Amino acid sequence: MEVLPSLFTILVVVLLGLLSRKTGIFKEEHAKTLSSFVYYFGLPALFFTKLSALDIFSLDIQRVLGTLPLAA
């Protein structure tokens, strides 16, 4: 259940973005810049912090191996 706090954080950021747009804090022309910042900096930083706190030895090896692509 490590995913739920991350999804909640992303949902809060999206809702704050919608709220700021509706209230006029950010204009339409700022949306691309803010979206680029979130996509290239915010989300990778969130994922990096979550992965750095992960205990590697608690992973199920069958699930990890199941995500690898098969050799063609």
mmCIF file of the N, C-alpha and C atoms, coordinates in Angstrom:
data_MODEL
# 
_entry.id   MODEL 
# 
loop_
_atom_site.group_PDB 
_atom_site.id 
_atom_site.type_symbol 
_atom_site.label_atom_id 
_atom_site.label_alt_id 
_atom_site.label_comp_id 
_atom_site.label_asym_id 
_atom_site.label_entity_id 
_atom_site.label_seq_id 
_atom_site.pdbx_PDB_ins_code 
_atom_site.Cartn_x 
_atom_site.Cartn_y 
_atom_site.Cartn_z 
_atom_site.occupancy 
_atom_site.B_iso_or_equiv 
_atom_site.pdbx_formal_charge 
_atom_site.auth_seq_id 
_atom_site.auth_comp_id 
_atom_site.auth_asym_id 
_atom_site.auth_atom_id 
_atom_site.pdbx_PDB_model_num 
ATOM 1   N N  . MET A 1 1  ? 0.807   -1.198  0.000   1.00 0.00 ? 1  MET A N  1 
ATOM 2   C CA . MET A 1 1  ? 0.000   0.000   0.000   1.00 0.00 ? 1  MET A CA 1 
ATOM 3   C C  . MET A 1 1  ? 0.849   1.262   0.000   1.00 0.00 ? 1  MET A C  1 
ATOM 4   N N  . GLU A 1 2  ? 2.049   1.135   -0.491  1.00 0.00 ? 2  GLU A N  1 
ATOM 5   C CA . GLU A 1 2  ? 2.956   2.276   -0.576  1.00 0.00 ? 2  GLU A CA 1 
ATOM 6   C C  . GLU A 1 2  ? 2.529   3.246   -1.677  1.00 0.00 ? 2  GLU A C  1 
ATOM 7   N N  . VAL A 1 3  ? 1.694   2.772   -2.591  1.00 0.00 ? 3  VAL A N  1 
ATOM 8   C CA . VAL A 1 3  ? 1.280   3.581   -3.744  1.00 0.00 ? 3  VAL A CA 1 
ATOM 9   C C  . VAL A 1 3  ? 0.223   4.619   -3.351  1.00 0.00 ? 3  VAL A C  1 
ATOM 10  N N  . LEU A 1 4  ? -0.632  4.277   -2.410  1.00 0.00 ? 4  LEU A N  1 
ATOM 11  C CA . LEU A 1 4  ? -1.743  5.170   -2.070  1.00 0.00 ? 4  LEU A CA 1 
ATOM 12  C C  . LEU A 1 4  ? -1.313  6.554   -1.595  1.00 0.00 ? 4  LEU A C  1 
ATOM 13  N N  . PRO A 1 5  ? -0.301  6.680   -0.712  1.00 0.00 ? 5  PRO A N  1 
ATOM 14  C CA . PRO A 1 5  ? 0.112   8.049   -0.353  1.00 0.00 ? 5  PRO A CA 1 
ATOM 15  C C  . PRO A 1 5  ? 0.628   8.858   -1.549  1.00 0.00 ? 5  PRO A C  1 
ATOM 16  N N  . SER A 1 6  ? 1.317   8.206   -2.479  1.00 0.00 ? 6  SER A N  1 
ATOM 17  C CA . SER A 1 6  ? 1.804   8.910   -3.674  1.00 0.00 ? 6  SER A CA 1 
ATOM 18  C C  . SER A 1 6  ? 0.642   9.357   -4.552  1.00 0.00 ? 6  SER A C  1 
ATOM 19  N N  . LEU A 1 7  ? -0.325  8.472   -4.737  1.00 0.00 ? 7  LEU A N  1 
ATOM 20  C CA . LEU A 1 7  ? -1.489  8.843   -5.543  1.00 0.00 ? 7  LEU A CA 1 
ATOM 21  C C  . LEU A 1 7  ? -2.278  9.973   -4.886  1.00 0.00 ? 7  LEU A C  1 
ATOM 22  N N  . PHE A 1 8  ? -2.391  9.932   -3.573  1.00 0.00 ? 8  PHE A N  1 
ATOM 23  C CA . PHE A 1 8  ? -3.083  11.003  -2.856  1.00 0.00 ? 8  PHE A CA 1 
ATOM 24  C C  . PHE A 1 8  ? -2.356  12.331  -3.053  1.00 0.00 ? 8  PHE A C  1 
ATOM 25  N N  . THR A 1 9  ? -1.026  12.312  -2.983  1.00 0.00 ? 9  THR A N  1 
ATOM 26  C CA . THR A 1 9  ? -0.242  13.529  -3.180  1.00 0.00 ? 9  THR A CA 1 
ATOM 27  C C  . THR A 1 9  ? -0.448  14.089  -4.579  1.00 0.00 ? 9  THR A C  1 
ATOM 28  N N  . ILE A 1 10 ? -0.426  13.216  -5.584  1.00 0.00 ? 10 ILE A N  1 
ATOM 29  C CA . ILE A 1 10 ? -0.636  13.657  -6.964  1.00 0.00 ? 10 ILE A CA 1 
ATOM 30  C C  . ILE A 1 10 ? -2.043  14.226  -7.130  1.00 0.00 ? 10 ILE A C  1 
ATOM 31  N N  . LEU A 1 11 ? -3.028  13.576  -6.524  1.00 0.00 ? 11 LEU A N  1 
ATOM 32  C CA . LEU A 1 11 ? -4.407  14.055  -6.607  1.00 0.00 ? 11 LEU A CA 1 
ATOM 33  C C  . LEU A 1 11 ? -4.555  15.437  -5.969  1.00 0.00 ? 11 LEU A C  1 
ATOM 34  N N  . VAL A 1 12 ? -3.908  15.651  -4.839  1.00 0.00 ? 12 VAL A N  1 
ATOM 35  C CA . VAL A 1 12 ? -3.964  16.950  -4.174  1.00 0.00 ? 12 VAL A CA 1 
ATOM 36  C C  . VAL A 1 12 ? -3.329  18.031  -5.053  1.00 0.00 ? 12 VAL A C  1 
ATOM 37  N N  . VAL A 1 13 ? -2.207  17.712  -5.686  1.00 0.00 ? 13 VAL A N  1 
ATOM 38  C CA . VAL A 1 13 ? -1.538  18.684  -6.562  1.00 0.00 ? 13 VAL A CA 1 
ATOM 39  C C  . VAL A 1 13 ? -2.439  19.037  -7.745  1.00 0.00 ? 13 VAL A C  1 
ATOM 40  N N  . VAL A 1 14 ? -3.086  18.035  -8.327  1.00 0.00 ? 14 VAL A N  1 
ATOM 41  C CA . VAL A 1 14 ? -3.987  18.285  -9.457  1.00 0.00 ? 14 VAL A CA 1 
ATOM 42  C C  . VAL A 1 14 ? -5.163  19.147  -9.018  1.00 0.00 ? 14 VAL A C  1 
ATOM 43  N N  . LEU A 1 15 ? -5.755  18.817  -7.879  1.00 0.00 ? 15 LEU A N  1 
ATOM 44  C CA . LEU A 1 15 ? -6.883  19.606  -7.396  1.00 0.00 ? 15 LEU A CA 1 
ATOM 45  C C  . LEU A 1 15 ? -6.483  21.044  -7.060  1.00 0.00 ? 15 LEU A C  1 
ATOM 46  N N  . LEU A 1 16 ? -5.298  21.220  -6.493  1.00 0.00 ? 16 LEU A N  1 
ATOM 47  C CA . LEU A 1 16 ? -4.820  22.584  -6.234  1.00 0.00 ? 16 LEU A CA 1 
ATOM 48  C C  . LEU A 1 16 ? -4.614  23.347  -7.541  1.00 0.00 ? 16 LEU A C  1 
ATOM 49  N N  . GLY A 1 17 ? -4.131  22.656  -8.568  1.00 0.00 ? 17 GLY A N  1 
ATOM 50  C CA . GLY A 1 17 ? -3.970  23.283  -9.873  1.00 0.00 ? 17 GLY A CA 1 
ATOM 51  C C  . GLY A 1 17 ? -5.297  23.715  -10.464 1.00 0.00 ? 17 GLY A C  1 
ATOM 52  N N  . LEU A 1 18 ? -6.298  22.845  -10.362 1.00 0.00 ? 18 LEU A N  1 
ATOM 53  C CA . LEU A 1 18 ? -7.630  23.199  -10.862 1.00 0.00 ? 18 LEU A CA 1 
ATOM 54  C C  . LEU A 1 18 ? -8.214  24.370  -10.085 1.00 0.00 ? 18 LEU A C  1 
ATOM 55  N N  . LEU A 1 19 ? -8.053  24.331  -8.785  1.00 0.00 ? 19 LEU A N  1 
ATOM 56  C CA . LEU A 1 19 ? -8.577  25.408  -7.948  1.00 0.00 ? 19 LEU A CA 1 
ATOM 57  C C  . LEU A 1 19 ? -7.880  26.739  -8.256  1.00 0.00 ? 19 LEU A C  1 
ATOM 58  N N  . SER A 1 20 ? -6.576  26.707  -8.436  1.00 0.00 ? 20 SER A N  1 
ATOM 59  C CA . SER A 1 20 ? -5.853  27.945  -8.730  1.00 0.00 ? 20 SER A CA 1 
ATOM 60  C C  . SER A 1 20 ? -6.233  28.500  -10.097 1.00 0.00 ? 20 SER A C  1 
ATOM 61  N N  . ARG A 1 21 ? -6.555  27.624  -11.044 1.00 0.00 ? 21 ARG A N  1 
ATOM 62  C CA . ARG A 1 21 ? -6.970  28.083  -12.364 1.00 0.00 ? 21 ARG A CA 1 
ATOM 63  C C  . ARG A 1 21 ? -8.369  28.704  -12.298 1.00 0.00 ? 21 ARG A C  1 
ATOM 64  N N  . LYS A 1 22 ? -9.265  28.068  -11.540 1.00 0.00 ? 22 LYS A N  1 
ATOM 65  C CA . LYS A 1 22 ? -10.642 28.575  -11.424 1.00 0.00 ? 22 LYS A CA 1 
ATOM 66  C C  . LYS A 1 22 ? -10.701 29.904  -10.680 1.00 0.00 ? 22 LYS A C  1 
ATOM 67  N N  . THR A 1 23 ? -9.820  30.093  -9.700  1.00 0.00 ? 23 THR A N  1 
ATOM 68  C CA . THR A 1 23 ? -9.835  31.333  -8.930  1.00 0.00 ? 23 THR A CA 1 
ATOM 69  C C  . THR A 1 23 ? -9.044  32.444  -9.612  1.00 0.00 ? 23 THR A C  1 
ATOM 70  N N  . GLY A 1 24 ? -8.314  32.134  -10.674 1.00 0.00 ? 24 GLY A N  1 
ATOM 71  C CA . GLY A 1 24 ? -7.584  33.155  -11.405 1.00 0.00 ? 24 GLY A CA 1 
ATOM 72  C C  . GLY A 1 24 ? -6.186  33.415  -10.894 1.00 0.00 ? 24 GLY A C  1 
ATOM 73  N N  . ILE A 1 25 ? -5.682  32.556  -10.012 1.00 0.00 ? 25 ILE A N  1 
ATOM 74  C CA . ILE A 1 25 ? -4.308  32.741  -9.521  1.00 0.00 ? 25 ILE A CA 1 
ATOM 75  C C  . ILE A 1 25 ? -3.322  32.547  -10.668 1.00 0.00 ? 25 ILE A C  1 
ATOM 76  N N  . PHE A 1 26 ? -3.558  31.515  -11.474 1.00 0.00 ? 26 PHE A N  1 
ATOM 77  C CA . PHE A 1 26 ? -2.709  31.248  -12.635 1.00 0.00 ? 26 PHE A CA 1 
ATOM 78  C C  . PHE A 1 26 ? -3.522  31.443  -13.903 1.00 0.00 ? 26 PHE A C  1 
ATOM 79  N N  . LYS A 1 27 ? -2.897  32.060  -14.881 1.00 0.00 ? 27 LYS A N  1 
ATOM 80  C CA . LYS A 1 27 ? -3.543  32.295  -16.160 1.00 0.00 ? 27 LYS A CA 1 
ATOM 81  C C  . LYS A 1 27 ? -3.325  31.084  -17.069 1.00 0.00 ? 27 LYS A C  1 
ATOM 82  N N  . GLU A 1 28 ? -4.060  31.049  -18.171 1.00 0.00 ? 28 GLU A N  1 
ATOM 83  C CA . GLU A 1 28 ? -3.980  29.930  -19.104 1.00 0.00 ? 28 GLU A CA 1 
ATOM 84  C C  . GLU A 1 28 ? -2.575  29.782  -19.697 1.00 0.00 ? 28 GLU A C  1 
ATOM 85  N N  . GLU A 1 29 ? -1.905  30.889  -19.922 1.00 0.00 ? 29 GLU A N  1 
ATOM 86  C CA . GLU A 1 29 ? -0.561  30.827  -20.518 1.00 0.00 ? 29 GLU A CA 1 
ATOM 87  C C  . GLU A 1 29 ? 0.484   30.261  -19.554 1.00 0.00 ? 29 GLU A C  1 
ATOM 88  N N  . HIS A 1 30 ? 0.182   30.237  -18.263 1.00 0.00 ? 30 HIS A N  1 
ATOM 89  C CA . HIS A 1 30 ? 1.108   29.659  -17.288 1.00 0.00 ? 30 HIS A CA 1 
ATOM 90  C C  . HIS A 1 30 ? 0.992   28.140  -17.199 1.00 0.00 ? 30 HIS A C  1 
ATOM 91  N N  . ALA A 1 31 ? -0.061  27.579  -17.756 1.00 0.00 ? 31 ALA A N  1 
ATOM 92  C CA . ALA A 1 31 ? -0.337  26.150  -17.609 1.00 0.00 ? 31 ALA A CA 1 
ATOM 93  C C  . ALA A 1 31 ? 0.763   25.288  -18.206 1.00 0.00 ? 31 ALA A C  1 
ATOM 94  N N  . LYS A 1 32 ? 1.275   25.641  -19.380 1.00 0.00 ? 32 LYS A N  1 
ATOM 95  C CA . LYS A 1 32 ? 2.313   24.825  -20.014 1.00 0.00 ? 32 LYS A CA 1 
ATOM 96  C C  . LYS A 1 32 ? 3.592   24.831  -19.189 1.00 0.00 ? 32 LYS A C  1 
ATOM 97  N N  . THR A 1 33 ? 3.970   25.973  -18.670 1.00 0.00 ? 33 THR A N  1 
ATOM 98  C CA . THR A 1 33 ? 5.175   26.065  -17.849 1.00 0.00 ? 33 THR A CA 1 
ATOM 99  C C  . THR A 1 33 ? 5.024   25.258  -16.566 1.00 0.00 ? 33 THR A C  1 
ATOM 100 N N  . LEU A 1 34 ? 3.894   25.391  -15.911 1.00 0.00 ? 34 LEU A N  1 
ATOM 101 C CA . LEU A 1 34 ? 3.666   24.638  -14.674 1.00 0.00 ? 34 LEU A CA 1 
ATOM 102 C C  . LEU A 1 34 ? 3.567   23.144  -14.940 1.00 0.00 ? 34 LEU A C  1 
ATOM 103 N N  . SER A 1 35 ? 2.919   22.753  -16.031 1.00 0.00 ? 35 SER A N  1 
ATOM 104 C CA . SER A 1 35 ? 2.825   21.341  -16.381 1.00 0.00 ? 35 SER A CA 1 
ATOM 105 C C  . SER A 1 35 ? 4.201   20.759  -16.665 1.00 0.00 ? 35 SER A C  1 
ATOM 106 N N  . SER A 1 36 ? 5.031   21.516  -17.369 1.00 0.00 ? 36 SER A N  1 
ATOM 107 C CA . SER A 1 36 ? 6.394   21.051  -17.656 1.00 0.00 ? 36 SER A CA 1 
ATOM 108 C C  . SER A 1 36 ? 7.199   20.896  -16.375 1.00 0.00 ? 36 SER A C  1 
ATOM 109 N N  . PHE A 1 37 ? 7.042   21.834  -15.458 1.00 0.00 ? 37 PHE A N  1 
ATOM 110 C CA . PHE A 1 37 ? 7.765   21.733  -14.198 1.00 0.00 ? 37 PHE A CA 1 
ATOM 111 C C  . PHE A 1 37 ? 7.341   20.495  -13.423 1.00 0.00 ? 37 PHE A C  1 
ATOM 112 N N  . VAL A 1 38 ? 6.050   20.266  -13.331 1.00 0.00 ? 38 VAL A N  1 
ATOM 113 C CA . VAL A 1 38 ? 5.560   19.087  -12.594 1.00 0.00 ? 38 VAL A CA 1 
ATOM 114 C C  . VAL A 1 38 ? 6.022   17.806  -13.279 1.00 0.00 ? 38 VAL A C  1 
ATOM 115 N N  . TYR A 1 39 ? 5.923   17.750  -14.603 1.00 0.00 ? 39 TYR A N  1 
ATOM 116 C CA . TYR A 1 39 ? 6.278   16.534  -15.341 1.00 0.00 ? 39 TYR A CA 1 
ATOM 117 C C  . TYR A 1 39 ? 7.765   16.227  -15.267 1.00 0.00 ? 39 TYR A C  1 
ATOM 118 N N  . TYR A 1 40 ? 8.611   17.240  -15.434 1.00 0.00 ? 40 TYR A N  1 
ATOM 119 C CA . TYR A 1 40 ? 10.052  16.995  -15.505 1.00 0.00 ? 40 TYR A CA 1 
ATOM 120 C C  . TYR A 1 40 ? 10.769  17.064  -14.158 1.00 0.00 ? 40 TYR A C  1 
ATOM 121 N N  . PHE A 1 41 ? 10.186  17.733  -13.157 1.00 0.00 ? 41 PHE A N  1 
ATOM 122 C CA . PHE A 1 41 ? 10.876  17.874  -11.870 1.00 0.00 ? 41 PHE A CA 1 
ATOM 123 C C  . PHE A 1 41 ? 10.069  17.327  -10.693 1.00 0.00 ? 41 PHE A C  1 
ATOM 124 N N  . GLY A 1 42 ? 8.810   17.696  -10.605 1.00 0.00 ? 42 GLY A N  1 
ATOM 125 C CA . GLY A 1 42 ? 8.005   17.332  -9.440  1.00 0.00 ? 42 GLY A CA 1 
ATOM 126 C C  . GLY A 1 42 ? 7.750   15.839  -9.308  1.00 0.00 ? 42 GLY A C  1 
ATOM 127 N N  . LEU A 1 43 ? 7.206   15.221  -10.359 1.00 0.00 ? 43 LEU A N  1 
ATOM 128 C CA . LEU A 1 43 ? 6.918   13.791  -10.302 1.00 0.00 ? 43 LEU A CA 1 
ATOM 129 C C  . LEU A 1 43 ? 8.174   12.932  -10.170 1.00 0.00 ? 43 LEU A C  1 
ATOM 130 N N  . PRO A 1 44 ? 9.245   13.185  -10.932 1.00 0.00 ? 44 PRO A N  1 
ATOM 131 C CA . PRO A 1 44 ? 10.454  12.386  -10.706 1.00 0.00 ? 44 PRO A CA 1 
ATOM 132 C C  . PRO A 1 44 ? 11.002  12.521  -9.284  1.00 0.00 ? 44 PRO A C  1 
ATOM 133 N N  . ALA A 1 45 ? 10.914  13.717  -8.706  1.00 0.00 ? 45 ALA A N  1 
ATOM 134 C CA . ALA A 1 45 ? 11.383  13.884  -7.328  1.00 0.00 ? 45 ALA A CA 1 
ATOM 135 C C  . ALA A 1 45 ? 10.517  13.084  -6.365  1.00 0.00 ? 45 ALA A C  1 
ATOM 136 N N  . LEU A 1 46 ? 9.206   13.072  -6.585  1.00 0.00 ? 46 LEU A N  1 
ATOM 137 C CA . LEU A 1 46 ? 8.308   12.288  -5.743  1.00 0.00 ? 46 LEU A CA 1 
ATOM 138 C C  . LEU A 1 46 ? 8.618   10.801  -5.858  1.00 0.00 ? 46 LEU A C  1 
ATOM 139 N N  . PHE A 1 47 ? 8.786   10.314  -7.084  1.00 0.00 ? 47 PHE A N  1 
ATOM 140 C CA . PHE A 1 47 ? 9.081   8.896   -7.277  1.00 0.00 ? 47 PHE A CA 1 
ATOM 141 C C  . PHE A 1 47 ? 10.445  8.533   -6.703  1.00 0.00 ? 47 PHE A C  1 
ATOM 142 N N  . PHE A 1 48 ? 11.420  9.414   -6.851  1.00 0.00 ? 48 PHE A N  1 
ATOM 143 C CA . PHE A 1 48 ? 12.755  9.143   -6.318  1.00 0.00 ? 48 PHE A CA 1 
ATOM 144 C C  . PHE A 1 48 ? 12.728  9.019   -4.797  1.00 0.00 ? 48 PHE A C  1 
ATOM 145 N N  . THR A 1 49 ? 12.005  9.911   -4.137  1.00 0.00 ? 49 THR A N  1 
ATOM 146 C CA . THR A 1 49 ? 11.945  9.839   -2.674  1.00 0.00 ? 49 THR A CA 1 
ATOM 147 C C  . THR A 1 49 ? 11.217  8.582   -2.220  1.00 0.00 ? 49 THR A C  1 
ATOM 148 N N  . LYS A 1 50 ? 10.177  8.173   -2.940  1.00 0.00 ? 50 LYS A N  1 
ATOM 149 C CA . LYS A 1 50 ? 9.458   6.950   -2.582  1.00 0.00 ? 50 LYS A CA 1 
ATOM 150 C C  . LYS A 1 50 ? 10.338  5.725   -2.828  1.00 0.00 ? 50 LYS A C  1 
ATOM 151 N N  . LEU A 1 51 ? 11.074  5.699   -3.939  1.00 0.00 ? 51 LEU A N  1 
ATOM 152 C CA . LEU A 1 51 ? 11.943  4.557   -4.222  1.00 0.00 ? 51 LEU A CA 1 
ATOM 153 C C  . LEU A 1 51 ? 13.129  4.489   -3.272  1.00 0.00 ? 51 LEU A C  1 
ATOM 154 N N  . SER A 1 52 ? 13.634  5.630   -2.853  1.00 0.00 ? 52 SER A N  1 
ATOM 155 C CA . SER A 1 52 ? 14.781  5.626   -1.949  1.00 0.00 ? 52 SER A CA 1 
ATOM 156 C C  . SER A 1 52 ? 14.403  5.118   -0.561  1.00 0.00 ? 52 SER A C  1 
ATOM 157 N N  . ALA A 1 53 ? 13.136  5.220   -0.200  1.00 0.00 ? 53 ALA A N  1 
ATOM 158 C CA . ALA A 1 53 ? 12.680  4.738   1.102   1.00 0.00 ? 53 ALA A CA 1 
ATOM 159 C C  . ALA A 1 53 ? 12.235  3.278   1.053   1.00 0.00 ? 53 ALA A C  1 
ATOM 160 N N  . LEU A 1 54 ? 12.270  2.661   -0.137  1.00 0.00 ? 54 LEU A N  1 
ATOM 161 C CA . LEU A 1 54 ? 11.800  1.296   -0.308  1.00 0.00 ? 54 LEU A CA 1 
ATOM 162 C C  . LEU A 1 54 ? 12.826  0.299   0.206   1.00 0.00 ? 54 LEU A C  1 
ATOM 163 N N  . ASP A 1 55 ? 12.365  -0.697  0.948   1.00 0.00 ? 55 ASP A N  1 
ATOM 164 C CA . ASP A 1 55 ? 13.238  -1.766  1.419   1.00 0.00 ? 55 ASP A CA 1 
ATOM 165 C C  . ASP A 1 55 ? 13.320  -2.823  0.323   1.00 0.00 ? 55 ASP A C  1 
ATOM 166 N N  . ILE A 1 56 ? 14.470  -2.925  -0.323  1.00 0.00 ? 56 ILE A N  1 
ATOM 167 C CA . ILE A 1 56 ? 14.641  -3.823  -1.464  1.00 0.00 ? 56 ILE A CA 1 
ATOM 168 C C  . ILE A 1 56 ? 14.428  -5.281  -1.067  1.00 0.00 ? 56 ILE A C  1 
ATOM 169 N N  . PHE A 1 57 ? 14.828  -5.643  0.128   1.00 0.00 ? 57 PHE A N  1 
ATOM 170 C CA . PHE A 1 57 ? 14.723  -7.033  0.551   1.00 0.00 ? 57 PHE A CA 1 
ATOM 171 C C  . PHE A 1 57 ? 13.290  -7.460  0.853   1.00 0.00 ? 57 PHE A C  1 
ATOM 172 N N  . SER A 1 58 ? 12.370  -6.514  0.933   1.00 0.00 ? 58 SER A N  1 
ATOM 173 C CA . SER A 1 58 ? 10.973  -6.864  1.173   1.00 0.00 ? 58 SER A CA 1 
ATOM 174 C C  . SER A 1 58 ? 10.208  -7.106  -0.130  1.00 0.00 ? 58 SER A C  1 
ATOM 175 N N  . LEU A 1 59 ? 10.873  -6.923  -1.279  1.00 0.00 ? 59 LEU A N  1 
ATOM 176 C CA . LEU A 1 59 ? 10.217  -7.136  -2.566  1.00 0.00 ? 59 LEU A CA 1 
ATOM 177 C C  . LEU A 1 59 ? 10.028  -8.620  -2.841  1.00 0.00 ? 59 LEU A C  1 
ATOM 178 N N  . ASP A 1 60 ? 8.923   -8.955  -3.503  1.00 0.00 ? 60 ASP A N  1 
ATOM 179 C CA . ASP A 1 60 ? 8.658   -10.327 -3.922  1.00 0.00 ? 60 ASP A CA 1 
ATOM 180 C C  . ASP A 1 60 ? 9.401   -10.553 -5.239  1.00 0.00 ? 60 ASP A C  1 
ATOM 181 N N  . ILE A 1 61 ? 10.374  -11.462 -5.236  1.00 0.00 ? 61 ILE A N  1 
ATOM 182 C CA . ILE A 1 61 ? 11.239  -11.669 -6.409  1.00 0.00 ? 61 ILE A CA 1 
ATOM 183 C C  . ILE A 1 61 ? 10.443  -12.140 -7.621  1.00 0.00 ? 61 ILE A C  1 
ATOM 184 N N  . GLN A 1 62 ? 9.372   -12.905 -7.422  1.00 0.00 ? 62 GLN A N  1 
ATOM 185 C CA . GLN A 1 62 ? 8.564   -13.365 -8.549  1.00 0.00 ? 62 GLN A CA 1 
ATOM 186 C C  . GLN A 1 62 ? 7.857   -12.195 -9.234  1.00 0.00 ? 62 GLN A C  1 
ATOM 187 N N  . ARG A 1 63 ? 7.380   -11.247 -8.465  1.00 0.00 ? 63 ARG A N  1 
ATOM 188 C CA . ARG A 1 63 ? 6.740   -10.073 -9.075  1.00 0.00 ? 63 ARG A CA 1 
ATOM 189 C C  . ARG A 1 63 ? 7.748   -9.205  -9.805  1.00 0.00 ? 63 ARG A C  1 
ATOM 190 N N  . VAL A 1 64 ? 8.941   -9.072  -9.236  1.00 0.00 ? 64 VAL A N  1 
ATOM 191 C CA . VAL A 1 64 ? 9.981   -8.267  -9.887  1.00 0.00 ? 64 VAL A CA 1 
ATOM 192 C C  . VAL A 1 64 ? 10.376  -8.909  -11.209 1.00 0.00 ? 64 VAL A C  1 
ATOM 193 N N  . LEU A 1 65 ? 10.599  -10.212 -11.200 1.00 0.00 ? 65 LEU A N  1 
ATOM 194 C CA . LEU A 1 65 ? 10.978  -10.915 -12.428 1.00 0.00 ? 65 LEU A CA 1 
ATOM 195 C C  . LEU A 1 65 ? 9.823   -10.933 -13.436 1.00 0.00 ? 65 LEU A C  1 
ATOM 196 N N  . GLY A 1 66 ? 8.591   -10.920 -12.967 1.00 0.00 ? 66 GLY A N  1 
ATOM 197 C CA . GLY A 1 66 ? 7.449   -10.910 -13.848 1.00 0.00 ? 66 GLY A CA 1 
ATOM 198 C C  . GLY A 1 66 ? 7.278   -9.603  -14.609 1.00 0.00 ? 66 GLY A C  1 
ATOM 199 N N  . THR A 1 67 ? 7.890   -8.548  -14.138 1.00 0.00 ? 67 THR A N  1 
ATOM 200 C CA . THR A 1 67 ? 7.784   -7.264  -14.833 1.00 0.00 ? 67 THR A CA 1 
ATOM 201 C C  . THR A 1 67 ? 8.847   -7.091  -15.922 1.00 0.00 ? 67 THR A C  1 
ATOM 202 N N  . LEU A 1 68 ? 9.830   -7.984  -15.952 1.00 0.00 ? 68 LEU A N  1 
ATOM 203 C CA . LEU A 1 68 ? 10.897  -7.875  -16.945 1.00 0.00 ? 68 LEU A CA 1 
ATOM 204 C C  . LEU A 1 68 ? 10.408  -8.374  -18.289 1.00 0.00 ? 68 LEU A C  1 
ATOM 205 N N  . PRO A 1 69 ? 10.825  -7.716  -19.389 1.00 0.00 ? 69 PRO A N  1 
ATOM 206 C CA . PRO A 1 69 ? 10.405  -8.181  -20.710 1.00 0.00 ? 69 PRO A CA 1 
ATOM 207 C C  . PRO A 1 69 ? 11.128  -9.479  -21.052 1.00 0.00 ? 69 PRO A C  1 
ATOM 208 N N  . LEU A 1 70 ? 10.432  -10.343 -21.767 1.00 0.00 ? 70 LEU A N  1 
ATOM 209 C CA . LEU A 1 70 ? 11.022  -11.604 -22.192 1.00 0.00 ? 70 LEU A CA 1 
ATOM 210 C C  . LEU A 1 70 ? 11.921  -11.370 -23.396 1.00 0.00 ? 70 LEU A C  1 
ATOM 211 N N  . ALA A 1 71 ? 13.003  -12.141 -23.465 1.00 0.00 ? 71 ALA A N  1 
ATOM 212 C CA . ALA A 1 71 ? 13.919  -12.022 -24.607 1.00 0.00 ? 71 ALA A CA 1 
ATOM 213 C C  . ALA A 1 71 ? 13.231  -12.565 -25.854 1.00 0.00 ? 71 ALA A C  1 
ATOM 214 N N  . ALA A 1 72 ? 13.346  -11.809 -26.945 1.00 0.00 ? 72 ALA A N  1 
ATOM 215 C CA . ALA A 1 72 ? 12.668  -12.211 -28.181 1.00 0.00 ? 72 ALA A CA 1 
ATOM 216 C C  . ALA A 1 72 ? 13.486  -13.184 -28.974 1.00 0.00 ? 72 ALA A C  1 
# 
